[in-house]
Structure formats: structure tokens, C-alpha cells
Amino acid sequence: MSDTRALTDRRRRVLLRVASVVALLLAWYAYTTAARTLLASPVAVAASFVEHFVVTGTLRRAIADALVHAALGYALAVAVGVPLGFALGLSERLAAAYDPAVDALYAAPVVALAPLFVVWFGLTPLAKTVLVFLFAVFVIIVTTETGVRETDRGAVDAARVFGAGPCVVYGEVYLRSALPSILTGLRLGAGRAIRGMVAAELFLYAGDLGSYLIDTAATFRMADSLAGVLALSLTGVVAMALVAALGRAATRSGS
Amino acid sequence: MDHASEPATLAADGSTPATTEPMTAMNERVRYPLFGVGSLALAWELLARLAVDGLTPLSDVLAAGVGLVASGELFVALAASLPKLALGYGLAVAVGVPLGLLMGFSSTADALADTPVTTLFVTSVASLLPLLIAVFGAGIGFYVVVVFLFAVFHVTLTLRAGVRDVDDALVETGRVFGASRLGVYRHVLLPASLPHVAAALRLGAVRAVKGMVVGELWVYAGFGSLLHGYQRYGQTDSALAVVLVLMALSVGIAGGLGALERRYAPWHHVEGGVR
């Protein structure tokens, strides 16, 4: 009885979801055909996406090139962020001392550093990597810290009583308890890294991706420009889904 | 801060437990952060003076910051930037708060709005900059749209997640005690949601400042023109001073909102944005 009700409820929600998307696309299409506007129609955007991402592959290659810096910066952010978050989560004093600084840096507009990076690193891939690193690292620190701090101290004490060494206590008890929160951080960090990659392309120096975004918009090729934006959104979604899937696989093999 | 005066009177009575407890609270809230920031500042200064060549020492940055204030450059930039920030943020709040509440309370509204809102949430607003400038030009409309887009989806989705978290048991209790449907909204759901509104506003403010900076950097206006100018002449001290000011602006607005929250919604604090 309640099963069938839950089913129809879910079906209703899926229907609403599909209906809203279809209605929005139709409204968008109707607007672009009826009014004289710069905005490209959804059909034109989709066609441009297929052309540049699939057929000729210019957009795909541009994003793949930019992803190299993003991946490097992200890897660095994970390598630094997780241990730092662990330390802050384990020690209340450390957290009391450095939480405000971490929060302030987390809230700071990192892009403002881009002009400085040009002075420090020149127009080099290193500048892009460091910018991506700063975009991603703080969310990883904060989520790891939260996960470690919320570890059940009873489980830790129990492990110690049964003679567990530091390897087991930190590597098993704390890590396993904090893992869901850490994985959230890694997923959000991947999304931030993609945003950092875009910022690096636009505010440091333009590779193929930055040039694509700037040139298409400057020449009012709105459909091509929006296709680029769409491709970047999808890249972000795929990156986050990939990290989440890797995390699930790691959790399963670990337990 | 009522209990700030409390320990003094209790201490006069010679009640030791009451005095030691606020002391540790004071340690937590003032001394430890002071030590944390102080140690980072010292590390910066030493690194710059002794090890890293290109890094400007913090003392030089602070001196440049004083110069920035004295010359009035900072106030010119602030006067140009704050109205854009306020307009865009105000718009984001005006749209994001009702939308987030609606999506949190009603599963129908959620099913309707979820796909577009989430799609726009994951879209990098920066990647829209070249397009937005082509459409809006470099007028105030451009900044307002950028700030709005940076903030609105974070406000909406933070609030939705928070409102969904409101304990069902609270609602049931309200019903059991005879509250009407409207009464449950008015006396249970709304007060329980208010801390989440506060958290969403804090996060939104932080995002809005980021949007303002991104927009100004793109157009070389306000803080953006300051930063680009310092870059051109290699004045890293002044550029870093501007970065510190922007960080302070972001933390300051979020902190101010936090203070308002403690005043008007002190029953429950939700972490998020800036703690």
C-alpha cells in the first residue's frame, strides 16, 4: 500500500522534473525565435556543442589541455589539504588557533591573487597550477577537519584499549569514520578545481580554452560561446561524479 | 554579550569554578586565534626576509596598506564597488531566500526547480564573463548580474538543504499540540529555518564578494584596476594589501551577518560559509 504510494509519488516528481525542463527549453526557444535578441536558441547551442565538442573536437581538445593544470593543482590540493585537515581535526588547540585563519582564506576571493601570480610566476603553467590549488585546497581542509573531529571518541578509546597502535587508530578508526566527509570534500574540491581552471584561463593567460571563450563571445557567436560554457559545466559534473565513484570504489574495497 | 559581565561579579564572590570556565572560553576565542594569526604572520615575514625571494614581507604589505588608505585609493575603489556588491547581493537574497524556502518546504516546487537551479549552480560563472560583457557592456548591469549569479544559487541550495533538515519531530509536535497548517509554518518551520537563512546569507555574502572581484578584474574597474595597475609596475606590496582588504571585506560582511544572527536568531547556529 505505502509502496505503491511512494512509487506514484516518485513518478509524479520525475514527471514534474521533466516537464519543468521541457517547459524552460520551449520558453527559451520561443523567446529566441520571437524576439530580436543576442541570445542563441537552445537548438543552435546544442548544434554548436555537437560540432565543436564531438565532430571537430576543438572544444574537447581545449578542455583536455586545460585539465592538465587542473589535475595537477587538484592532486596537490588533496596531498596538502587532507593531512592539514586531519591535524586540525585531531587537535582542539590547533583548530582553535588556526580555524579563523583557514576560514578567512576559504572566504577570500582567490582570483584577486591572479595579477600577483603573473608577477611571481610569469605566464607559466605553474601559475595556473597554483591558482587551481588555492581554489580547491580550503574546502578539502575544512571538510576533512569536520569529519575527523566528529569521529566517535568512544571508538578511538575502545581501539586503544584493545591495544591498537597509532597506525590502526589513525589509519583505520579516524580515517574510516571521517571518510564520508573527506570524500565530500574531494568531490567539492574537484568542482572548485574546474572553476579554478576556468579562472586561470581567463585571468592568467588564455590557452585554447580561454581563447575559445573570449573569441566566440567577442565576435558575438553566442551559440558557440554557450556551447563552451555548457561543455565546462559538464566537465565539472563529470569530474565530481568521477571522484565520487572512485571514493565509493575505495570505500568498498577498504571494508 | 551578557555573560562578559557575569564572571566579574561572580569572581567578587570568590567563586572559582565560574572564573576558570570563562577563562578557557576566552582562551578559545581570543588567545588561540591571536596566536594562530600571529604565527602565520611571523612565518610570512621570516619566509619573505630569509628564504623566498619574490615574496613581499608582511610588514611592507601592511605599510603599503596604510599608504592605500592615506592616499584615498582604497576609498575610491570601495565607493565604486560597494553599490554593485549591494545591488547584486540584494537581488540574490531577494530571489534565493524565497526560492530556497519554497524548494525546501514543498516537494513539488523542488521537483520543478531542482534541475535548472542545480545546472546553473555547477556552471562556472567565470566562463560566462566574456559573454556577459558582450551582452551587457561594462555598465553597472554587468556587475550586478555577475554578483547575482555568483551568490544566488549558493543561497538557494544552502537554504533548501537546511530547511529539509528541520526535524520532522518538531513539526509533529506542533501538530500534536494543535497547531494549524499555517501555525506550523509560522511557529515551527519558520523559526527552525531562520538559522539556515542566516547561514545561507553568510555564504551568499562571501560568494557575492568573489563575484564582485571577478567582475572588476575582468573589466579593469575598481579593485580590479588597482590590482592590474600594481601588477603592471610590479608593486606586489600594494597588490597584496588589496588582497588582504578584500579578504577582510568578505570576512567582515560574513562576521557582521553572524553578529546579527546571534542577536535575532540565537537559538541555533548552523555552520557554513564562514563559521
Interface residues (C-beta under 8 A of the other chain):
Chain A: R12 R13 V14 L16 R17 A19 S20 V21 L24 L38 L39 R93 A96 A97 Y98 D99 P100 A101 D103 A104 L105 Y106 A107 A108 P109 V111 A112 L113 A114 P115 L116 V118 V119 W120 G191 I194 R195 V198 A199 L202 F203 L213 I214 T216 A217 A218 F220 M222 S225 L226 G228 V229 L232 S233 G236 V237 M240
Chain B: N27 E28 Y32 P33 F35 G36 V37 S39 L40 G54 L55 S107 T108 A111 L112 A113 D114 T115 P116 T119 V122 T123 S124 A126 S127 L128 L129 P130 L131 I133 A134 V135 V206 V209 K210 M212 V213 V214 L217 W218 F223 L227 H228 Y230 Q231 G234 T236 A239 L240 V242 V243 L246 M247 S250 V251 A254 G273 V274 R275
